[in-house]
Amino acid sequence: MSVYQELIPKRIYIGGADAIPELLKKEKIDVVYDLRAENTDGDYDYNRKHQPIVDNAENQDESVNQAIDEVINAYKSGKNVYFHCSGGKNRTGTVAIGTLLKLGEANSIEEAEAKSKGIRSIINVNPEMKAALGRLFPGA
């Protein structure tokens, strides 16, 4: 498996933090969203935006919603986007599911999760994040 994948072909990419060097060599990326709450500092030679979501914590609805909205807004403005957490499993999976739902690429959380896992097999969204998605996308 590649260290990063295309959630939306040639536009939205997902993965872990370790994928960034390869990604930037191979793809044209306009903005990188770092979903790690635990990693705030650093000197970056690319357009990095810190969009923190606390891993394995409850009540992350607002931070999850903000991250999804940032990705959607960048995408709709024509930017190529990469978003990641540490390993590209939980927080990345959560934002991937929400992104697919907001873009109309899936009709339910389950469908969006299945599509996300089909793209990046190691996605494993924990119960707290699934609950947040359920509150953000009622009826989905």
N, C-alpha and C positions, 0 to 999 in steps of 0.2 A: 504494500500500500504506500502510495506517495505520502509525504508528510503534510500535504495540504490537498484540498479538493475544491472543485467548483460547485457551489450551491446553486448558483444561477450562472450558466455558461458564459465565460469571458467577462463577467461583471462582479459577482460576489463569490469570494473564496473563504473557506473555513479551515481551521487546523489548530495546531498548538504553537506556543511561542518559539519552539525550536525550528519551525518551518520558515521563519521570516527570511533568513539569508538566501535560501533556495528560491523562495517565492519572488523576492525582489529581483533576482537575476533573470528569472524566466517570464515574469508577467509584468504588465503595466498596472501598478497599483497607485491610486491617488491618495488613499487614506487607510490607515491601519487602526482598528479599534482594539485596544487592550482591555479585556474584561476582568483582569486580575485586580482585586481589591488590595492584595498584598504586595503589589509591585507598582509603586508610584514614582520612584525616582529613576533617573537615567538620562544619558545623553544619546539621543537618537538621530541618525542621519536619514530619516524618512519621516513622513507626516504621520505621527503617532498621536492618537487621542485616547486619553485614559477615560474609560467608561466602566467604572468598577461595579462588579456584582460580587457580594460576599459568598464564597463557596460554602455549601452545606449549612446555610442559615435560613431561618424562616423570615417571612415578611420582606421579601425582596421584590415585591411587585413593582414599586416605583423604579428601582434601578434596572430591572429587567425591561420594563416598558420604555425607559429612556434609551437603553441600548438598542432595542429594536427600532425605535423611532429614528435614532441617529443613522443606523444602517439604511433604513428605508429612505430617509431624506437625502443621504449621500447618493444612493442608487438613482433616485428620481432626478437628481441634479446632474446625472451623467457621469458620476465618478465610479471608478472601479474600486471595490472595497475588499478588505481582508479583516476578519475579526477572529480573535483567539483568546483562550485563557491559558492555563499552564499546559495541559495535555490535550485540549480540544475535545473533551468528553462531555462534561456536565454543563458548565456555563455556555460554552460554544454551542452545544446541542440545544440548550434552552432558547438562545437567540436565533438559531437556525430554524427551529420550529415556529417561533413567532414571526420570523421574516417570511417564511413560506405562507403562513396564514394571512398575513397582511398583504402580500402580493397576490393572493388568490390562487396560489399554486397548490393549495390543499384546503379541504373543507372541514377538517377536524384535527384536533391535536394528535390523535392516533395516526391519521393519514400523514400529517406533517412529520411526525416522529419516524414513521416507517420510511418516508422519502429521505429524511436526513440520515438515517442509519444505512439506507441503500447507497448513499453518497459517501458517508464516512462511518464505517462499520463500528468503530470504537465509541461512538456517541452513547452515553449512558446518563440520562437525566434523572436526578434524584427526586424523591417524593416531594420535597419542599419546593423545588423548581416547577415540577408538574402542577402542584397546587397553585402556584403563582400564575402559571399559564392558564389554568382553569378559571381563575378570577379575572384575568385580563381578556380572555376570549370566552365569555360565557356562551354556552350552547355550541361551542366548537368541539 
